[in-house]
Amino acid sequence: MKIYPAIDVMEGEAVRLEEGKRETKKVYGDPVEIAKEFESHVDKVHMVDLDGAFSGKPKNLETVKEILCRTDLSLQLGGGIRTEKDLHTVKDLGVANPIIGTKALEKGFLEAVAKKFTGLTVSIDVRSEYLAVEGWQKSLELSYREVFDELKAQVDRFVFTSIVSDGKLEGVAEVKKFWDDQEVIYAGGITSLEDLEFLEYRDFHGAILGRALYEGTLNLAEITETFGDCDAC
């Protein structure tokens, strides 16, 4: 199971939110310096442009560019990527895996762009079994399993986020396997090695770690020794 440290960026700073709520923001410093620290242990990080997620348009691309220029890290990037032009922009910067959330639900969009871009990843953000969109500000009466079944024909890489667990250090959500051979990465509430073992047992291909790393609950060096960090995992 591959480990992805998370860097969430708001107004140029690395931050963590609880359940995606702006009023819970806690600042952790310079995202570029944090990326350089992560580089010693992993080859790819999970980055979210929170300003982009809330506004519907990428806002922190200079930070993305700087991380890619000053490290050898690969990036999977989400937050406000909602047009083909946005995809061209982030791919031209060197982003390996653009993450599409809200826009993936628009009929025909994912099918069209999946033919033109490699590495596309769909974000399935879940609150009480239902899908949340627009920076988690809006919930839809759509089962995430139904949405997954519709979208898996277009892409084979997904990030599953338990919103109610995200940023709380309260452990992971109980999730039963809902995929076949698609690559599915878990995010939300990972706090312990036991959480990671549970996710590996559930056959998740990857795990995204945020607040637990920033606050020292988990040690990235120890985790990557235990779980490895290869794309083939």
Secondary structure, DSSP 8 states (H G I E B T S, - for coil): -EEEEEEEEETTEEEEEETTEEEEEEEEE-HHHHHHHHTTT-SEEEEEEHHHHHHTS---HHHHHHHHHHS--EEEEESS--SHHHHHHHHHHT-SEEEE-GGGGSTTHHHHHHTT-SS-EEEEEEETTEEEETTTTEEEEEEHHHHHHHHTTT-SEEEEEETTTTTS-S---------SSSEEEEES---SHHHHHHHHHTT-SEEEE-HHHHTTSS-HHHHHHHH---TT-
